[in-house]
Amino acid sequence: MIQDNINFLTDGLASENLTKLVSGKYVDFVGASLVSRIFMKSKKPLSMKHSQRAINHQQTINYVPLFIAPAQVLRGENILSQSGVAIAALGKRPLVVGGNHTLEMIQPHLKPIIQEYKLETARASYLPDCTESSLMKLRETATTHKADFIIGVGGGKALDTAKLLAHQCQIPVVTIATSGATCAAWTALSNIYSETSAFQYDVTLARCPDLLILDYSLIRTAPQRTLVAGIGDAIAKWYEASVSSGNSNATLTIAAVQQARILRDILFQKSSAALENDQGDDWREVIDATVLLAGVIGGIGGANCRTVAAHAVHNGLTHIQSAHHALHGEKVAYGILVQLRLEEMIQGNQLAVSARKQLLEFYTDIGLPKTLEDLGLEHISLSQLRQSAEVACQPNSDIHRLPFSVSPEQLMAAMVSTKELVESPVGRETPA
C-alpha cells in the first residue's frame, strides 16, 4: 500500500511536469495539497513518517526540461516566399549563416523578404566546419552586426552551427533546411568537429529552433544522394532508440520508441517510390520523415532515446581523412549494420541477423552503403581502422549504451563483416 501511495504521488508530479516549465527550468514543488491526494487515494491515512518518505522520494527524482519541437514549423511548396511575417517577427537584424554556395543560392529567395520587411542583414560562412574557431569568428560577426536573430541555411553542419551560435548569443534562430539529409533543422542539439572535420562532442541547446522552414521546392534542388543519406540517418532512430531506451516503461520513452518504429516502416514502404518521383506524395512524406519526424523522436524520448553504436561508428569514421567524402547519413547507415553485427557476434542475437538481412536488401534497393568498400574505404590501413574503432569505443562514447561491453577489437571485426554470410533456414549459407 505504501509503494502504491508513493507511485501515486510521483505519477501526479510526472504528469504535471509538462506544464511546469518556466524559462526552460522545471519548477519543483511539493506541498500539503499533494500529500492530501495520497490520503484521498489510500483507504487509511499515511503516518507522518510515511508521508515524509513519499515527499523525500519525490524530491530525489531529477526531471529535465523537454525540448520537443521548434516553436513554429512552416512547410510547403515555395513556403519560404510566404514566411516573411514569421521571420520578421523575430527581429530586424538577422545574421544569415551557411556555406559559401548555399549563401549565394538562398539570396534570391531571402531578398524580397529583406526588402519588404526592411531587415538589416549580414551574411557569414561557417566554413571550414562547425568548429570552435568558426563559432568564435561568427560570434564576433554577430556582435559587430548587432544581430538580434540568426538564420541558418543548409545541411546538418550549417544548421548545427547556426543553432549553437544563436544559443551562445542568446538570440532566436531560424533554420532553413536545403536537403532531406538530417533532422538538424528540428533538434536542440549541435555537433562540434575539429579543424580536420573529426567529431569532437555534442552540445545540448536551451531549446529547439524558434522557426523551422521546410520548403519542398528548395529541397527538391538538392542532389538525390542527400535524401538517400537522410533515410539512412533517420532509420537509425529505431535501431538505436529501441536499444538505448532499455526496459524503460516511461510514457514518453515508449511513445518515442514506437514513433521510431513507425518512422522505420514509413521509410521501408515509401523510400523507393520517393526516390523515383520527387513530385509525388511519397517524396514529400519521406522528406517529412527524415527532417521532421526524426526530430520529434529525439525531442519526445530525450536522453532515453539517444544514439548508440551506429552514430558511434560514424563518429569514429570522421577521424579517417579518406572518409570525409561520405555523407553523415551514409556513415550512420553503415553503422547500423555494424551495431547489428555486434549484437550477433557478442549476444548471438538471431533477431539482429534477420534485421541485418532486411536492411541489406533495403540498402541495395535505394543505394546506401553496406560495407567499408561502399564507403570508398577499401584501401584504409589496419592502423586507421583501429584508430576509428578506438575513437568509437572511448569511455564517453554512445556505443556503451549497448547492453554489453564492446572492445575496439570486437568493433573492428564487426566493421569488416557487415555482409558476413548467415545460415539460411535450410542450412545453406547465403549472402546477407
KOLSEVEX-242515 format. One record per residue (C-alpha): x, y, z; residue number from 1. Coordinates in steps of 0.1 Angstrom, whole numbers. Each point is the difference from the previous one (the first is absolute). Layout:
BEGIN
c1, c2, c3, num
X, Y, Z, NUM
...
//
This chain:
BEGIN
c1, c2, c3, num
0, 0, 0, 1
28, 24, 9, 2
17, -6, -34, 3
-33, 6, -17, 4
-3, 33, 18, 5
35, 10, -10, 6
-7, -9, -36, 7
-32, 21, 1, 8
19, 30, 12, 9
28, -3, -25, 10
-23, -8, -29, 11
-19, 32, 9, 12
31, 21, -2, 13
11, -16, -32, 14
-32, 9, -17, 15
3, 36, 12, 16
36, 4, -11, 17
-11, 7, -36, 18
-17, 32, 11, 19
25, 11, 26, 20
28, 12, -23, 21
10, 36, 6, 22
29, 15, -20, 23
11, -35, -8, 24
3, -11, 36, 25
-23, -23, 19, 26
-16, 17, 30, 27
0, -27, 27, 28
-28, 1, 25, 29
-11, -24, 28, 30
-27, 12, 23, 31
-28, -10, 23, 32
-25, -2, -29, 33
20, -28, -15, 34
2, -18, 33, 35
-37, 3, 4, 36
-5, -17, -33, 37
18, -31, 15, 38
-25, 1, 29, 39
-28, 0, -24, 40
15, -28, -20, 41
7, -22, 30, 42
-26, -18, 20, 43
17, 12, 32, 44
21, 31, 5, 45
38, -3, -3, 46
20, 6, 31, 47
21, 31, 1, 48
30, -23, -4, 49
-14, -15, -32, 50
-11, 34, -13, 51
35, 14, 4, 52
14, -31, -17, 53
-22, 6, -30, 54
10, 36, -2, 55
37, -8, 4, 56
-4, -26, -28, 57
-16, 26, -23, 58
28, 25, 7, 59
27, -25, -11, 60
-15, -3, -35, 61
19, 21, -25, 62
-24, 14, -27, 63
17, 16, -29, 64
-15, 25, -24, 65
-15, -13, -32, 66
10, 16, -33, 67
-25, -17, -23, 68
-5, 22, -30, 69
7, 34, -16, 70
-23, 28, 11, 71
-14, 2, -36, 72
3, -22, -31, 73
-9, 13, -35, 74
0, -26, -28, 75
-12, -2, -35, 76
9, 8, -36, 77
17, 34, -3, 78
-8, 6, 37, 79
31, 21, 5, 80
-15, 28, -21, 81
-30, 0, 23, 82
21, 1, 32, 83
7, 37, 3, 84
-23, 7, 29, 85
13, -29, 21, 86
36, 9, -7, 87
-4, 37, 6, 88
-18, -7, 33, 89
34, -12, 14, 90
19, 32, -5, 91
14, 26, -24, 92
37, -8, -4, 93
5, -36, -10, 94
33, -17, -6, 95
-3, -26, -27, 96
23, -30, 5, 97
8, -27, -25, 98
26, -13, -24, 99
13, 21, -28, 100
-20, -16, -27, 101
-32, -1, 21, 102
2, 36, 9, 103
1, 10, -37, 104
-28, -24, -8, 105
-23, 12, 27, 106
5, 37, -6, 107
-27, 4, -28, 108
-25, -18, 23, 109
7, 23, 30, 110
4, 33, -19, 111
-37, 7, -4, 112
-6, -7, 37, 113
29, 22, 10, 114
-12, 29, -21, 115
-37, -3, 9, 116
7, -1, 38, 117
30, 23, -1, 118
24, -24, 16, 119
36, 10, 6, 120
17, -33, -11, 121
36, -12, 1, 122
13, -34, -13, 123
28, -22, 14, 124
14, -34, -10, 125
4, -27, 26, 126
28, -17, -20, 127
22, -19, 3, 128
-23, -18, 25, 129
-20, 2, 32, 130
31, 6, 21, 131
8, 20, 31, 132
21, 24, -21, 133
-28, 6, -26, 134
-25, 7, 28, 135
24, 25, 16, 136
2, 19, -33, 137
-37, -2, -5, 138
-6, 14, 35, 139
22, 30, -8, 140
-19, 5, -33, 141
-33, -2, 19, 142
12, 25, 25, 143
13, 24, -26, 144
-33, -2, -20, 145
-20, 3, 32, 146
-20, -30, -11, 147
-32, -6, 18, 148
-7, -34, -16, 149
17, -26, -21, 150
-12, -16, -33, 151
17, -33, -6, 152
-1, -14, -35, 153
13, -33, -13, 154
7, -36, 11, 155
7, -15, 34, 156
33, 18, 8, 157
-12, 34, -11, 158
-31, -3, 20, 159
19, -13, 30, 160
23, 30, -2, 161
-29, 24, -2, 162
-19, -15, 29, 163
31, -1, 22, 164
9, 36, -9, 165
-35, 12, 9, 166
2, -20, 32, 167
33, 17, 9, 168
-13, 34, -9, 169
-33, -6, 17, 170
-20, 11, -30, 171
-27, -18, -21, 172
9, -22, -29, 173
-18, -9, -33, 174
10, -33, -17, 175
-5, -4, -38, 176
8, -35, -11, 177
14, -3, -35, 178
-1, -38, -2, 179
-16, -30, 17, 180
33, -13, 12, 181
-5, 5, 38, 182
-24, 11, 27, 183
23, 28, 11, 184
-25, 27, -9, 185
-22, -14, 28, 186
21, -10, 29, 187
15, 18, 31, 188
34, -15, -6, 189
32, 9, -18, 190
30, -20, -8, 191
35, 15, 2, 192
28, -11, -23, 193
38, 6, -2, 194
18, 21, -26, 195
5, -32, -19, 196
-38, -9, 2, 197
4, -27, 27, 198
-29, -3, 24, 199
8, 15, 34, 200
-31, 3, 22, 201
-36, 10, -1, 202
-18, 29, 18, 203
-35, -1, 14, 204
-17, 34, -8, 205
-25, 20, 21, 206
-28, -6, -24, 207
-10, -11, -35, 208
1, 26, -28, 209
-25, 29, 2, 210
-10, -6, -36, 211
6, -29, -24, 212
-7, 6, -37, 213
-4, -32, -21, 214
-3, 11, -36, 215
-5, -30, -22, 216
8, 19, -32, 217
34, 10, 16, 218
8, -35, 12, 219
-9, -14, -34, 220
30, 17, -15, 221
24, -20, 22, 222
18, -31, -14, 223
-20, -32, 5, 224
30, -14, 19, 225
-8, 24, 29, 226
-35, -15, 4, 227
13, -36, -1, 228
25, 10, 27, 229
-29, 16, 20, 230
-19, -33, -2, 231
30, -18, 14, 232
4, 25, 29, 233
-38, -1, 8, 234
-5, -37, -1, 235
28, -3, 26, 236
-25, 14, 25, 237
-17, -33, 4, 238
31, -22, 3, 239
16, 24, 25, 240
-30, 12, 20, 241
-13, -36, 5, 242
33, -7, 17, 243
8, 32, 19, 244
-36, 0, 15, 245
8, -32, 18, 246
-29, -14, 20, 247
-14, 35, 7, 248
-38, 1, 6, 249
-1, 38, 0, 250
-28, 12, -22, 251
19, 24, -21, 252
29, -24, -6, 253
-25, -27, -11, 254
-16, 25, -23, 255
33, 10, -15, 256
11, -36, -7, 257
-34, -7, -17, 258
4, 31, -21, 259
34, -13, -10, 260
-15, -33, -11, 261
-26, 19, -20, 262
27, 21, -16, 263
19, -31, -10, 264
-31, -15, -15, 265
-8, 32, -20, 266
35, 0, -14, 267
-2, -37, -9, 268
-33, 5, -18, 269
5, 33, -17, 270
37, 7, -7, 271
3, -18, -33, 272
-31, 18, -15, 273
12, 33, 15, 274
34, -3, -17, 275
-16, -8, -33, 276
-23, 30, 0, 277
7, 32, 19, 278
-33, 15, -11, 279
-21, -27, 18, 280
-16, -2, 34, 281
25, -27, 11, 282
29, 23, -6, 283
-15, 27, 22, 284
-9, -25, 27, 285
36, -14, 1, 286
13, 36, 3, 287
-24, 5, 29, 288
13, -32, 15, 289
37, 8, -3, 290
-1, 37, 10, 291
-30, 2, 24, 292
-11, -34, 14, 293
36, -10, 7, 294
4, 32, 20, 295
-33, -7, 19, 296
14, -33, 13, 297
30, 16, 16, 298
-21, 27, 15, 299
-25, -23, 16, 300
24, -27, 10, 301
27, 23, 13, 302
30, -16, 17, 303
-17, -34, -1, 304
-1, -2, -38, 305
35, 11, -9, 306
24, -13, -26, 307
19, -33, 6, 308
25, -19, -21, 309
-11, 12, -34, 310
9, 36, 7, 311
31, -10, 20, 312
13, -18, -31, 313
-7, 32, -20, 314
19, 21, 26, 315
29, -24, -2, 316
1, 1, -38, 317
2, 38, 0, 318
35, -4, 13, 319
10, -17, -33, 320
8, 27, -25, 321
-9, -22, -30, 322
-35, -4, 15, 323
-9, 37, -2, 324
-16, -2, -34, 325
-27, -23, 14, 326
-31, 17, 13, 327
-11, -1, 36, 328
-30, -23, -7, 329
21, -23, -21, 330
24, -7, 28, 331
-29, -4, 25, 332
-18, -24, -23, 333
32, -22, -2, 334
3, 4, 38, 335
-35, -16, 5, 336
13, -31, -17, 337
31, 0, 22, 338
-23, 4, 31, 339
-21, -30, -11, 340
31, -20, -7, 341
13, 7, 35, 342
-33, -13, 14, 343
4, -32, -21, 344
36, -6, 9, 345
-1, 9, 37, 346
-35, -9, 10, 347
-8, -26, -26, 348
-32, 20, -8, 349
-19, -16, -28, 350
-24, 29, -3, 351
30, 21, -9, 352
9, -24, -28, 353
-35, 4, -15, 354
1, 37, 4, 355
34, 2, -17, 356
-12, -20, -29, 357
-31, 22, -4, 358
22, 31, 1, 359
25, -13, -25, 360
-29, -6, -25, 361
-13, 35, 7, 362
34, 16, -4, 363
5, -18, -33, 364
-33, 13, -12, 365
6, 37, 8, 366
38, 2, -2, 367
12, 2, 36, 368
35, -13, 8, 369
2, -35, 14, 370
38, -3, 5, 371
32, 20, 5, 372
6, -5, -37, 373
-34, 16, -8, 374
12, 30, 20, 375
31, 2, -21, 376
22, -13, 28, 377
13, -32, -16, 378
36, 12, 3, 379
1, 12, 36, 380
27, -15, 21, 381
-4, -22, 31, 382
13, 28, 21, 383
-26, 24, -14, 384
-27, -25, 7, 385
12, -5, 35, 386
1, 38, 6, 387
-36, 3, -11, 388
-10, -29, 22, 389
18, 14, 30, 390
-17, 34, -4, 391
-33, -18, -2, 392
7, -18, 32, 393
12, 29, 21, 394
-14, 0, 35, 395
-26, 28, -8, 396
-11, -16, -33, 397
-36, -9, -7, 398
11, -35, -9, 399
-1, -7, 38, 400
-38, 3, -1, 401
0, -35, -14, 402
-10, -26, 27, 403
35, -16, -3, 404
36, 12, 0, 405
18, 4, -33, 406
37, 1, -6, 407
17, 17, -29, 408
10, -34, -13, 409
-36, -12, 0, 410
-11, 31, -17, 411
27, -4, -27, 412
-12, -35, -6, 413
-36, 12, -4, 414
10, 29, -23, 415
16, -24, -25, 416
-28, -26, 0, 417
-32, 20, -6, 418
-8, -23, -29, 419
11, -32, 17, 420
-17, -32, -11, 421
-29, -12, 21, 422
-17, -33, 3, 423
-32, -4, -20, 424
-29, -20, 14, 425
9, -31, -20, 426
36, 1, 12, 427
16, 16, -31, 428
22, 30, 3, 429
-13, 29, -20, 430
12, 36, -5, 431
-17, 23, 24, 432
//
